[in-house]
Amino acid sequence: AVIQPVEETTEAAEERMRNTGAPEGFIEYFSNIGRSIMKGDTALVTDVVARITGRQPRSLDAFLTEHAPLLQRVAGQ
């Protein structure tokens, strides 16, 4: 199975959340997290996963590929 990301701008994501009735505080919080990720603030790989779980960390792509059969698109989204 191939996982295809769906990219949207922060503004489009905010509008989508508003259209579903999300509170403004949540939208701002979620958008700040997204902007932080896009800036690379969370890109540092550490040894925390290995220390806690005893397993080596892996990429998001590897995780999604492994769990693809469990992931489903929700109707209407």
N, CA, C and O atoms as CSV, one atom per row, in Angstrom:
chain,resi,resn,atom,element,x,y,z
A,1,ALA,N,N,0.844,-1.183,0.000
A,1,ALA,CA,C,0.000,0.000,0.000
A,1,ALA,C,C,0.884,1.239,0.000
A,1,ALA,O,O,1.926,1.275,0.653
A,2,VAL,N,N,0.462,2.227,-0.724
A,2,VAL,CA,C,1.199,3.483,-0.799
A,2,VAL,C,C,0.437,4.544,-0.014
A,2,VAL,O,O,-0.764,4.732,-0.207
A,3,ILE,N,N,1.135,5.217,0.852
A,3,ILE,CA,C,0.547,6.314,1.623
A,3,ILE,C,C,0.829,7.598,0.863
A,3,ILE,O,O,1.986,7.915,0.586
A,4,GLN,N,N,-0.207,8.330,0.527
A,4,GLN,CA,C,-0.057,9.602,-0.176
A,4,GLN,C,C,-0.423,10.743,0.770
A,4,GLN,O,O,-1.565,10.834,1.221
A,5,PRO,N,N,0.532,11.607,1.067
A,5,PRO,CA,C,0.201,12.731,1.931
A,5,PRO,C,C,-0.704,13.727,1.217
A,5,PRO,O,O,-0.657,13.867,-0.005
A,6,VAL,N,N,-1.506,14.396,1.981
A,6,VAL,CA,C,-2.347,15.459,1.450
A,6,VAL,C,C,-1.831,16.753,2.061
A,6,VAL,O,O,-1.910,16.955,3.273
A,7,GLU,N,N,-1.306,17.619,1.216
A,7,GLU,CA,C,-0.753,18.868,1.706
A,7,GLU,C,C,-1.800,19.967,1.632
A,7,GLU,O,O,-2.564,20.059,0.671
A,8,GLU,N,N,-1.819,20.790,2.660
A,8,GLU,CA,C,-2.672,21.963,2.634
A,8,GLU,C,C,-1.962,23.074,3.389
A,8,GLU,O,O,-1.171,22.816,4.296
A,9,THR,N,N,-2.241,24.276,3.020
A,9,THR,CA,C,-1.624,25.407,3.699
A,9,THR,C,C,-2.215,25.522,5.103
A,9,THR,O,O,-3.280,24.978,5.398
A,10,THR,N,N,-1.497,26.240,5.951
A,10,THR,CA,C,-2.006,26.486,7.299
A,10,THR,C,C,-3.358,27.181,7.219
A,10,THR,O,O,-4.273,26.871,7.981
A,11,GLU,N,N,-3.475,28.118,6.295
A,11,GLU,CA,C,-4.727,28.862,6.148
A,11,GLU,C,C,-5.871,27.934,5.726
A,11,GLU,O,O,-6.984,28.050,6.239
A,12,ALA,N,N,-5.602,27.023,4.803
A,12,ALA,CA,C,-6.633,26.082,4.360
A,12,ALA,C,C,-7.038,25.155,5.503
A,12,ALA,O,O,-8.217,24.839,5.665
A,13,ALA,N,N,-6.058,24.721,6.292
A,13,ALA,CA,C,-6.359,23.856,7.436
A,13,ALA,C,C,-7.209,24.604,8.457
A,13,ALA,O,O,-8.155,24.045,9.012
A,14,GLU,N,N,-6.870,25.872,8.706
A,14,GLU,CA,C,-7.655,26.673,9.644
A,14,GLU,C,C,-9.096,26.818,9.152
A,14,GLU,O,O,-10.037,26.683,9.934
A,15,GLU,N,N,-9.265,27.090,7.879
A,15,GLU,CA,C,-10.606,27.245,7.310
A,15,GLU,C,C,-11.390,25.937,7.421
A,15,GLU,O,O,-12.572,25.939,7.765
A,16,ARG,N,N,-10.719,24.822,7.126
A,16,ARG,CA,C,-11.371,23.511,7.237
A,16,ARG,C,C,-11.834,23.263,8.665
A,16,ARG,O,O,-12.946,22.783,8.888
A,17,MET,N,N,-10.976,23.593,9.638
A,17,MET,CA,C,-11.345,23.394,11.042
A,17,MET,C,C,-12.494,24.316,11.446
A,17,MET,O,O,-13.399,23.901,12.169
A,18,ARG,N,N,-12.460,25.572,10.979
A,18,ARG,CA,C,-13.568,26.490,11.275
A,18,ARG,C,C,-14.885,25.954,10.718
A,18,ARG,O,O,-15.925,26.021,11.373
A,19,ASN,N,N,-14.821,25.420,9.492
A,19,ASN,CA,C,-16.022,24.897,8.846
A,19,ASN,C,C,-16.601,23.694,9.577
A,19,ASN,O,O,-17.788,23.396,9.440
A,20,THR,N,N,-15.777,23.007,10.345
A,20,THR,CA,C,-16.281,21.870,11.117
A,20,THR,C,C,-16.651,22.267,12.541
A,20,THR,O,O,-17.043,21.420,13.345
A,21,GLY,N,N,-16.526,23.566,12.854
A,21,GLY,CA,C,-16.951,24.066,14.158
A,21,GLY,C,C,-15.908,24.008,15.253
A,21,GLY,O,O,-16.248,24.119,16.431
A,22,ALA,N,N,-14.646,23.836,14.894
A,22,ALA,CA,C,-13.590,23.792,15.902
A,22,ALA,C,C,-13.465,25.150,16.589
A,22,ALA,O,O,-13.580,26.185,15.932
A,23,PRO,N,N,-13.235,25.160,17.889
A,23,PRO,CA,C,-13.058,26.429,18.614
A,23,PRO,C,C,-11.790,27.151,18.153
A,23,PRO,O,O,-10.802,26.509,17.798
A,24,GLU,N,N,-11.821,28.473,18.159
A,24,GLU,CA,C,-10.676,29.274,17.708
A,24,GLU,C,C,-9.407,28.963,18.493
A,24,GLU,O,O,-8.318,28.943,17.920
A,25,GLY,N,N,-9.531,28.722,19.790
A,25,GLY,CA,C,-8.353,28.399,20.593
A,25,GLY,C,C,-7.673,27.128,20.118
A,25,GLY,O,O,-6.445,27.054,20.085
A,26,PHE,N,N,-8.466,26.123,19.748
A,26,PHE,CA,C,-7.921,24.875,19.228
A,26,PHE,C,C,-7.250,25.112,17.889
A,26,PHE,O,O,-6.165,24.591,17.630
A,27,ILE,N,N,-7.897,25.903,17.034
A,27,ILE,CA,C,-7.342,26.193,15.705
A,27,ILE,C,C,-5.984,26.879,15.846
A,27,ILE,O,O,-5.030,26.527,15.153
A,28,GLU,N,N,-5.903,27.852,16.739
A,28,GLU,CA,C,-4.636,28.565,16.944
A,28,GLU,C,C,-3.565,27.611,17.476
A,28,GLU,O,O,-2.430,27.626,16.999
A,29,TYR,N,N,-3.916,26.790,18.450
A,29,TYR,CA,C,-2.978,25.833,19.030
A,29,TYR,C,C,-2.468,24.863,17.962
A,29,TYR,O,O,-1.262,24.653,17.833
A,30,PHE,N,N,-3.383,24.279,17.206
A,30,PHE,CA,C,-3.040,23.312,16.169
A,30,PHE,C,C,-2.172,23.960,15.089
A,30,PHE,O,O,-1.211,23.355,14.614
A,31,SER,N,N,-2.510,25.182,14.708
A,31,SER,CA,C,-1.736,25.894,13.682
A,31,SER,C,C,-0.325,26.195,14.167
A,31,SER,O,O,0.630,26.094,13.396
A,32,ASN,N,N,-0.185,26.565,15.438
A,32,ASN,CA,C,1.147,26.825,15.990
A,32,ASN,C,C,2.006,25.567,15.965
A,32,ASN,O,O,3.199,25.636,15.671
A,33,ILE,N,N,1.406,24.416,16.273
A,33,ILE,CA,C,2.140,23.151,16.198
A,33,ILE,C,C,2.583,22.898,14.760
A,33,ILE,O,O,3.735,22.536,14.519
A,34,GLY,N,N,1.678,23.087,13.809
A,34,GLY,CA,C,2.004,22.876,12.404
A,34,GLY,C,C,3.128,23.769,11.936
A,34,GLY,O,O,4.042,23.313,11.248
A,35,ARG,N,N,3.074,25.041,12.302
A,35,ARG,CA,C,4.137,25.974,11.907
A,35,ARG,C,C,5.479,25.557,12.515
A,35,ARG,O,O,6.516,25.659,11.859
A,36,SER,N,N,5.460,25.089,13.762
A,36,SER,CA,C,6.678,24.651,14.427
A,36,SER,C,C,7.288,23.450,13.700
A,36,SER,O,O,8.503,23.386,13.509
A,37,ILE,N,N,6.449,22.510,13.301
A,37,ILE,CA,C,6.931,21.333,12.572
A,37,ILE,C,C,7.517,21.755,11.234
A,37,ILE,O,O,8.583,21.280,10.843
A,38,MET,N,N,6.822,22.650,10.526
A,38,MET,CA,C,7.302,23.090,9.217
A,38,MET,C,C,8.627,23.835,9.316
A,38,MET,O,O,9.431,23.788,8.385
A,39,LYS,N,N,8.868,24.528,10.439
A,39,LYS,CA,C,10.144,25.223,10.638
A,39,LYS,C,C,11.270,24.253,10.948
A,39,LYS,O,O,12.442,24.625,10.889
A,40,GLY,N,N,10.927,23.002,11.280
A,40,GLY,CA,C,11.954,22.019,11.594
A,40,GLY,C,C,12.250,21.893,13.074
A,40,GLY,O,O,13.220,21.242,13.462
A,41,ASP,N,N,11.419,22.515,13.907
A,41,ASP,CA,C,11.658,22.473,15.352
A,41,ASP,C,C,11.619,21.069,15.928
A,41,ASP,O,O,12.206,20.825,16.982
A,42,THR,N,N,10.941,20.137,15.263
A,42,THR,CA,C,10.801,18.779,15.782
A,42,THR,C,C,11.609,17.761,14.978
A,42,THR,O,O,11.368,16.559,15.089
A,43,ALA,N,N,12.550,18.220,14.183
A,43,ALA,CA,C,13.283,17.330,13.284
A,43,ALA,C,C,14.455,16.614,13.947
A,43,ALA,O,O,15.025,15.698,13.354
A,44,LEU,N,N,14.819,17.001,15.130
A,44,LEU,CA,C,15.964,16.398,15.803
A,44,LEU,C,C,15.646,14.956,16.202
A,44,LEU,O,O,14.646,14.704,16.874
A,45,VAL,N,N,16.483,14.021,15.796
A,45,VAL,CA,C,16.334,12.625,16.185
A,45,VAL,C,C,17.152,12.407,17.452
A,45,VAL,O,O,18.326,12.770,17.519
A,46,THR,N,N,16.516,11.811,18.451
A,46,THR,CA,C,17.189,11.559,19.722
A,46,THR,C,C,17.174,10.068,20.027
A,46,THR,O,O,16.650,9.273,19.247
A,47,ASP,N,N,17.747,9.695,21.157
A,47,ASP,CA,C,17.760,8.296,21.576
A,47,ASP,C,C,16.614,7.963,22.529
A,47,ASP,O,O,16.594,6.876,23.107
A,48,VAL,N,N,15.669,8.868,22.701
A,48,VAL,CA,C,14.591,8.678,23.672
A,48,VAL,C,C,13.742,7.449,23.346
A,48,VAL,O,O,13.423,6.671,24.245
A,49,VAL,N,N,13.373,7.261,22.082
A,49,VAL,CA,C,12.563,6.094,21.704
A,49,VAL,C,C,13.299,4.809,22.069
A,49,VAL,O,O,12.707,3.899,22.650
A,50,ALA,N,N,14.562,4.730,21.738
A,50,ALA,CA,C,15.347,3.530,22.033
A,50,ALA,C,C,15.454,3.301,23.541
A,50,ALA,O,O,15.349,2.166,24.007
A,51,ARG,N,N,15.663,4.367,24.294
A,51,ARG,CA,C,15.793,4.219,25.743
A,51,ARG,C,C,14.479,3.770,26.388
A,51,ARG,O,O,14.492,2.964,27.317
A,52,ILE,N,N,13.351,4.283,25.904
A,52,ILE,CA,C,12.058,3.959,26.512
A,52,ILE,C,C,11.528,2.615,26.040
A,52,ILE,O,O,11.053,1.818,26.849
A,53,THR,N,N,11.603,2.355,24.745
A,53,THR,CA,C,10.977,1.150,24.181
A,53,THR,C,C,11.958,0.017,23.927
A,53,THR,O,O,11.548,-1.134,23.784
A,54,GLY,N,N,13.249,0.328,23.867
A,54,GLY,CA,C,14.232,-0.685,23.522
A,54,GLY,C,C,14.311,-0.930,22.021
A,54,GLY,O,O,15.054,-1.808,21.581
A,55,ARG,N,N,13.558,-0.169,21.225
A,55,ARG,CA,C,13.576,-0.307,19.760
A,55,ARG,C,C,14.160,0.953,19.149
A,55,ARG,O,O,14.046,2.047,19.702
A,56,GLN,N,N,14.787,0.775,17.996
A,56,GLN,CA,C,15.353,1.920,17.300
A,56,GLN,C,C,14.232,2.782,16.725
A,56,GLN,O,O,13.206,2.254,16.296
A,57,PRO,N,N,14.415,4.102,16.713
A,57,PRO,CA,C,13.404,4.962,16.090
A,57,PRO,C,C,13.356,4.702,14.591
A,57,PRO,O,O,14.328,4.229,14.001
A,58,ARG,N,N,12.225,5.013,13.985
A,58,ARG,CA,C,12.077,4.841,12.536
A,58,ARG,C,C,11.352,6.048,11.973
A,58,ARG,O,O,10.775,6.847,12.711
A,59,SER,N,N,11.391,6.165,10.691
A,59,SER,CA,C,10.776,7.326,10.043
A,59,SER,C,C,9.252,7.194,10.054
A,59,SER,O,O,8.706,6.106,10.236
A,60,LEU,N,N,8.601,8.301,9.860
A,60,LEU,CA,C,7.144,8.296,9.750
A,60,LEU,C,C,6.711,7.450,8.558
A,60,LEU,O,O,5.727,6.716,8.645
A,61,ASP,N,N,7.440,7.546,7.444
A,61,ASP,CA,C,7.111,6.739,6.265
A,61,ASP,C,C,7.148,5.245,6.593
A,61,ASP,O,O,6.266,4.496,6.173
A,62,ALA,N,N,8.159,4.813,7.338
A,62,ALA,CA,C,8.260,3.399,7.708
A,62,ALA,C,C,7.102,2.987,8.606
A,62,ALA,O,O,6.526,1.913,8.428
A,63,PHE,N,N,6.760,3.835,9.566
A,63,PHE,CA,C,5.633,3.548,10.454
A,63,PHE,C,C,4.333,3.432,9.670
A,63,PHE,O,O,3.567,2.489,9.870
A,64,LEU,N,N,4.081,4.386,8.780
A,64,LEU,CA,C,2.840,4.377,8.006
A,64,LEU,C,C,2.764,3.172,7.079
A,64,LEU,O,O,1.698,2.579,6.910
A,65,THR,N,N,3.885,2.813,6.484
A,65,THR,CA,C,3.896,1.640,5.609
A,65,THR,C,C,3.570,0.378,6.401
A,65,THR,O,O,2.781,-0.457,5.960
A,66,GLU,N,N,4.177,0.252,7.560
A,66,GLU,CA,C,3.927,-0.927,8.398
A,66,GLU,C,C,2.473,-1.012,8.856
A,66,GLU,O,O,1.911,-2.103,8.948
A,67,HIS,N,N,1.868,0.131,9.142
A,67,HIS,CA,C,0.511,0.144,9.687
A,67,HIS,C,C,-0.566,0.489,8.661
A,67,HIS,O,O,-1.720,0.706,9.031
A,68,ALA,N,N,-0.208,0.542,7.393
A,68,ALA,CA,C,-1.153,0.918,6.338
A,68,ALA,C,C,-2.465,0.123,6.388
A,68,ALA,O,O,-3.530,0.710,6.203
A,69,PRO,N,N,-2.422,-1.195,6.633
A,69,PRO,CA,C,-3.693,-1.933,6.653
A,69,PRO,C,C,-4.657,-1.463,7.754
A,69,PRO,O,O,-5.866,-1.676,7.660
A,70,LEU,N,N,-4.117,-0.830,8.786
A,70,LEU,CA,C,-4.960,-0.365,9.894
A,70,LEU,C,C,-5.471,1.060,9.686
A,70,LEU,O,O,-6.366,1.514,10.399
A,71,LEU,N,N,-4.901,1.761,8.710
A,71,LEU,CA,C,-5.262,3.157,8.483
A,71,LEU,C,C,-6.321,3.237,7.400
A,71,LEU,O,O,-6.165,2.659,6.325
A,72,GLN,N,N,-7.386,3.947,7.680
A,72,GLN,CA,C,-8.467,4.113,6.712
A,72,GLN,C,C,-8.886,5.560,6.682
A,72,GLN,O,O,-8.852,6.256,7.698
A,73,ARG,N,N,-9.282,6.006,5.509
A,73,ARG,CA,C,-9.816,7.347,5.377
A,73,ARG,C,C,-11.236,7.345,5.945
A,73,ARG,O,O,-12.027,6.448,5.649
A,74,VAL,N,N,-11.551,8.339,6.751
A,74,VAL,CA,C,-12.884,8.473,7.322
A,74,VAL,C,C,-13.807,9.041,6.242
A,74,VAL,O,O,-13.434,9.983,5.542
A,75,ALA,N,N,-14.986,8.484,6.105
A,75,ALA,CA,C,-15.930,8.935,5.082
A,75,ALA,C,C,-16.152,10.437,5.196
A,75,ALA,O,O,-16.358,10.963,6.290
A,76,GLY,N,N,-16.107,11.121,4.057
A,76,GLY,CA,C,-16.370,12.555,4.021
A,76,GLY,C,C,-15.154,13.410,4.325
A,76,GLY,O,O,-15.269,14.635,4.354
A,77,GLN,N,N,-14.018,12.824,4.546
A,77,GLN,CA,C,-12.817,13.611,4.875
A,77,GLN,C,C,-11.730,13.363,3.882
A,77,GLN,O,O,-10.647,13.937,3.996
